[in-house]
Structure formats: C-alpha cells, structure tokens
Amino acid sequence: MTLYNALVEPFVEFGFMRRALTACLALSIGSGPIGVLLLLRRMSLIGDAMSHAVLPGAAVGFLFAGLSLPAMGVGGLVAGLAVALLSGLVSRTTELREDASFAGFYLASLAAGVLIVSLRGSNIDLLHVLFGTILAVDAQALYVVAGIASVTLLILAVVYRPLVAECFDPGFMRVVGGRGSLYHLLFLFLVVINLVAGFQALGTLMAVGLMMLPAAAARLWATTLPVLTVVAAGIAFASGFIGLIVSYHLGVASGPAIVLVASLFYVLSIVAGRGGMVRRHLPRPHLTG
C-alpha cells in the first residue's frame, strides 16, 4: 500500500470520511483558541467539568428525538449554559470557589444524563451519547459545527483584547471598569457552544479532548499568544486527520483514536518541546570573557 492510498484514498472514496475530516477542521479552528484561553485562565479542569454538564440536556434531546444531533445539541447547549450560570451564582453567594461549584454540578449532571439515557435507550445508544459518532456526522450536523466555529472566531475577534487582559490581570479590569464579569460569562458561553460542537462529533466524554490537549501541547512549543493559538489549532487538526486514518485502517472507534493521537502529541511535547523535559535539562553554554 502506497502512502497516497493510506492517507488520501479514504477521503477521496468515502463521503463520510470527508465530512468527518471537515468536522475535525471546524472543531480545531473553534476549540483551539478556546482551549488556549482556558489554559491561560487556569480553568482547564473546568472545561472538563463543562463537557459533562451538557450531558443531561443532550439526554433530554435524545428522549424526544432519538439520536438527532441537532436536538441533542440544543439540549446540551441549554444544560451547559444553565450549569455555567448556576456555578457562577453559587460561587458569588457562598464560600465555595467556582471550581468547587463546577465539580458539584458536573457530578450531578453526569449521573443525571446517564440515568435519562438509560430510561429509554440501549447500551449502544449510551455509548453513542458518551463517545460520539464522528463518522456519522451528516450535512446538518456539519453545518452546526461549522456555524459554531464561525461564531466563535467572530466573537473572539471582537472581544479578544479584554479577554486576554482579564486572563493576565483581572484586577486591572475591575479597577478600570472593564466589565470583567460580563466577559467571563461571554467566555463561558463560548466554552459551552464549542463543547456542544465537540459533542456532535466526539461525545460528551471526549468533547474536551480536542480543546485542551492541543492547547497544552502547544504551550510547550510557542512563546507568543497568536502563535500558541495557531499551533493549538494545527495540532488539533493533525490529531483529527491522523485519528481518522488510524480508525479507518485498524477498525477502531474514531473518537477515542482522535483523542489518543492528541494525547501522543501532548506526550511528545512534554518530552521534546521548547519547554519540555529534554530542553529544560540540556546543559546551557557558559560564556567566557
């Protein structure tokens, strides 16, 4: 088998592979910058919690419309936004920090979502909800994913500077009246809609994979924020492409294959990246006068 046959032929011959690759591209463009901002705001684990928070809404959508990705996506969006707002409310009205309130709602959401799906669906349906079906993405779902990526880039272009300023110095934003809480809520909205887009393809348990793993890997290579964002999106797309190829040739589940490839990029970055273990332990040259 030639390299062309191995890498290109599946996408030439099969429409479902082309749609899956296009979905990976859209997810990479939208989730890459969001993952970087989550990383800079030290909210990586909150992103994981939010990915589970969409499960009850997706499960309700499943009850009414079956495995309809748009219906499950709308339900997941409503549930994710509700958890984000409730967690923010709890952290501002009690002694709990936001990460603790997210953890509480995340566990309740995960249990409720699994219970709701089990009321009507089979184990196979539950696996579809939890782990996604990127090879089954149709044109309608692809429009949703691409639309979310476009909205994300448009909003980031408008509020990029205040979002970055709040990442590095939220106190300054409060002092100058920069509406930090408003931008924080807007950012959580972007996180939720991109997790909904990821859910369309990778399921609730894997949706955060293409958001956080490429961002963490890129952090070990890039030194400036624009380059960091581009590298994260590039790693996400490369993970999607390689994961689909591996899934096609080895007959394994595509969603986990994509996330595992992203994990390999992360491990490689830990070892060989600019800020990785090898570079940090190399002897530095001594200057002589």
RASULZI-V340950 format. One record per residue. N is the residue number from 1. RES is the residue in one small letter. NEAR is the number of other ideal C-beta (glycine too) atoms within 12 Angstrom. D_CENTER is the distance of its C-alpha to the mean C-alpha in Angstrom with 1 decimal. Layout:
N & RES & NEAR & D_CENTER
N & RES & NEAR & D_CENTER
//
This chain:
1 & m & 11 & 33.9
2 & t & 8 & 33.3
3 & l & 9 & 30.1
4 & y & 11 & 30.0
5 & n & 15 & 30.3
6 & a & 17 & 27.6
7 & l & 20 & 24.9
8 & v & 20 & 25.9
9 & e & 18 & 28.0
10 & p & 26 & 25.4
11 & f & 25 & 23.8
12 & v & 13 & 27.3
13 & e & 12 & 28.7
14 & f & 16 & 26.0
15 & g & 18 & 24.4
16 & f & 25 & 21.7
17 & m & 30 & 20.6
18 & r & 23 & 20.6
19 & r & 31 & 18.5
20 & a & 39 & 15.9
21 & l & 38 & 16.0
22 & t & 30 & 15.8
23 & a & 50 & 12.8
24 & c & 53 & 11.1
25 & l & 32 & 12.6
26 & a & 38 & 11.4
27 & l & 55 & 7.7
28 & s & 46 & 8.5
29 & i & 37 & 10.6
30 & g & 45 & 8.6
31 & s & 55 & 5.2
32 & g & 47 & 7.6
33 & p & 41 & 9.8
34 & i & 52 & 7.7
35 & g & 48 & 6.6
36 & v & 43 & 10.3
37 & l & 44 & 11.6
38 & l & 37 & 10.1
39 & l & 32 & 11.7
40 & l & 29 & 14.8
41 & r & 31 & 15.2
42 & r & 16 & 15.0
43 & m & 32 & 12.5
44 & s & 27 & 10.2
45 & l & 22 & 11.6
46 & i & 41 & 11.4
47 & g & 42 & 7.7
48 & d & 31 & 8.5
49 & a & 38 & 11.4
50 & m & 51 & 9.9
51 & s & 47 & 8.0
52 & h & 42 & 11.6
53 & a & 48 & 13.2
54 & v & 51 & 12.6
55 & l & 43 & 14.5
56 & p & 35 & 18.0
57 & g & 37 & 17.6
58 & a & 52 & 16.4
59 & a & 41 & 19.3
60 & v & 31 & 21.7
61 & g & 35 & 20.7
62 & f & 37 & 21.4
63 & l & 25 & 24.8
64 & f & 18 & 25.9
65 & a & 18 & 24.7
66 & g & 20 & 23.9
67 & l & 32 & 21.0
68 & s & 27 & 20.6
69 & l & 39 & 17.0
70 & p & 31 & 17.9
71 & a & 26 & 19.7
72 & m & 44 & 17.0
73 & g & 42 & 14.5
74 & v & 27 & 17.0
75 & g & 35 & 17.6
76 & g & 46 & 14.1
77 & l & 36 & 13.9
78 & v & 25 & 17.3
79 & a & 39 & 16.5
80 & g & 46 & 13.4
81 & l & 28 & 15.5
82 & a & 27 & 18.4
83 & v & 41 & 16.9
84 & a & 38 & 15.8
85 & l & 26 & 19.3
86 & l & 26 & 21.1
87 & s & 37 & 19.5
88 & g & 29 & 20.5
89 & l & 19 & 23.9
90 & v & 22 & 24.5
91 & s & 25 & 23.7
92 & r & 17 & 26.1
93 & t & 12 & 28.9
94 & t & 15 & 29.0
95 & e & 10 & 29.0
96 & l & 19 & 25.6
97 & r & 18 & 22.9
98 & e & 34 & 19.6
99 & d & 24 & 17.8
100 & a & 19 & 20.6
101 & s & 28 & 20.5
102 & f & 36 & 16.7
103 & a & 25 & 17.6
104 & g & 24 & 20.5
105 & f & 36 & 18.8
106 & y & 36 & 15.9
107 & l & 21 & 18.7
108 & a & 24 & 20.7
109 & s & 36 & 17.9
110 & l & 31 & 17.2
111 & a & 19 & 20.9
112 & a & 26 & 21.7
113 & g & 41 & 19.1
114 & v & 27 & 20.5
115 & l & 19 & 24.0
116 & i & 28 & 23.7
117 & v & 35 & 22.6
118 & s & 21 & 25.4
119 & l & 16 & 27.9
120 & r & 19 & 28.0
121 & g & 25 & 25.9
122 & s & 15 & 26.5
123 & n & 13 & 24.7
124 & i & 14 & 23.4
125 & d & 26 & 22.0
126 & l & 26 & 20.3
127 & l & 23 & 18.8
128 & h & 34 & 17.5
129 & v & 47 & 15.8
130 & l & 34 & 14.3
131 & f & 32 & 13.4
132 & g & 48 & 13.2
133 & t & 32 & 15.6
134 & i & 45 & 14.2
135 & l & 33 & 17.9
136 & a & 28 & 19.0
137 & v & 41 & 17.0
138 & d & 24 & 20.0
139 & a & 18 & 20.8
140 & q & 19 & 20.2
141 & a & 36 & 16.6
142 & l & 31 & 16.1
143 & y & 22 & 17.6
144 & v & 35 & 15.2
145 & v & 46 & 12.1
146 & a & 28 & 14.1
147 & g & 25 & 15.4
148 & i & 39 & 12.2
149 & a & 39 & 11.4
150 & s & 20 & 15.1
151 & v & 27 & 15.2
152 & t & 42 & 12.4
153 & l & 27 & 14.5
154 & l & 18 & 17.7
155 & i & 26 & 16.9
156 & l & 34 & 15.7
157 & a & 13 & 19.0
158 & v & 15 & 21.0
159 & v & 29 & 19.8
160 & y & 25 & 18.6
161 & r & 16 & 21.7
162 & p & 29 & 21.8
163 & l & 38 & 18.1
164 & v & 27 & 18.8
165 & a & 26 & 22.2
166 & e & 30 & 20.8
167 & c & 27 & 18.5
168 & f & 17 & 21.7
169 & d & 17 & 24.4
170 & p & 24 & 23.8
171 & g & 12 & 27.5
172 & f & 16 & 28.6
173 & m & 24 & 26.6
174 & r & 18 & 28.4
175 & v & 11 & 31.8
176 & v & 14 & 31.7
177 & g & 11 & 30.6
178 & g & 22 & 27.2
179 & r & 18 & 25.7
180 & g & 25 & 23.1
181 & s & 22 & 22.4
182 & l & 19 & 21.8
183 & y & 29 & 19.3
184 & h & 33 & 17.5
185 & l & 24 & 17.4
186 & l & 28 & 16.4
187 & f & 38 & 13.4
188 & l & 37 & 12.5
189 & f & 30 & 13.0
190 & l & 42 & 10.6
191 & v & 48 & 7.8
192 & v & 44 & 9.2
193 & i & 41 & 9.7
194 & n & 53 & 6.3
195 & l & 54 & 5.5
196 & v & 52 & 8.9
197 & a & 49 & 8.4
198 & g & 58 & 6.0
199 & f & 57 & 8.8
200 & q & 54 & 11.3
201 & a & 53 & 10.8
202 & l & 51 & 9.5
203 & g & 42 & 10.7
204 & t & 47 & 10.0
205 & l & 31 & 10.4
206 & m & 42 & 8.1
207 & a & 51 & 5.2
208 & v & 46 & 3.6
209 & g & 46 & 5.5
210 & l & 58 & 4.7
211 & m & 50 & 2.9
212 & m & 43 & 6.1
213 & l & 46 & 8.6
214 & p & 49 & 9.3
215 & a & 45 & 9.6
216 & a & 39 & 11.9
217 & a & 41 & 13.7
218 & a & 42 & 14.4
219 & r & 34 & 15.7
220 & l & 31 & 18.5
221 & w & 28 & 19.6
222 & a & 29 & 19.5
223 & t & 14 & 21.7
224 & t & 15 & 21.0
225 & l & 26 & 18.1
226 & p & 18 & 18.4
227 & v & 18 & 18.7
228 & l & 33 & 15.8
229 & t & 35 & 13.5
230 & v & 23 & 15.1
231 & v & 33 & 15.0
232 & a & 45 & 11.3
233 & a & 38 & 10.9
234 & g & 28 & 13.8
235 & i & 45 & 12.7
236 & a & 50 & 9.5
237 & f & 33 & 12.2
238 & a & 30 & 14.7
239 & s & 47 & 12.7
240 & g & 48 & 12.4
241 & f & 35 & 16.1
242 & i & 29 & 17.4
243 & g & 45 & 15.7
244 & l & 41 & 17.2
245 & i & 30 & 20.5
246 & v & 27 & 20.6
247 & s & 32 & 19.9
248 & y & 30 & 22.6
249 & h & 19 & 25.3
250 & l & 16 & 24.9
251 & g & 10 & 24.2
252 & v & 20 & 21.3
253 & a & 28 & 18.3
254 & s & 41 & 15.9
255 & g & 44 & 12.5
256 & p & 26 & 13.6
257 & a & 34 & 15.2
258 & i & 47 & 12.2
259 & v & 41 & 10.4
260 & l & 27 & 14.0
261 & v & 34 & 14.5
262 & a & 46 & 11.6
263 & s & 26 & 13.3
264 & l & 23 & 16.6
265 & f & 39 & 15.6
266 & y & 33 & 14.7
267 & v & 19 & 18.1
268 & l & 25 & 19.9
269 & s & 30 & 18.7
270 & i & 23 & 19.9
271 & v & 19 & 23.2
272 & a & 20 & 24.0
273 & g & 26 & 21.9
274 & r & 23 & 23.8
275 & g & 21 & 23.0
276 & g & 21 & 23.0
277 & m & 16 & 25.8
278 & v & 16 & 28.2
279 & r & 17 & 28.3
280 & r & 15 & 28.7
281 & h & 11 & 31.6
282 & l & 11 & 33.4
283 & p & 8 & 36.8
284 & r & 8 & 37.1
285 & p & 6 & 40.1
286 & h & 6 & 42.9
287 & l & 5 & 44.7
288 & t & 4 & 48.4
289 & g & 3 & 50.8
//
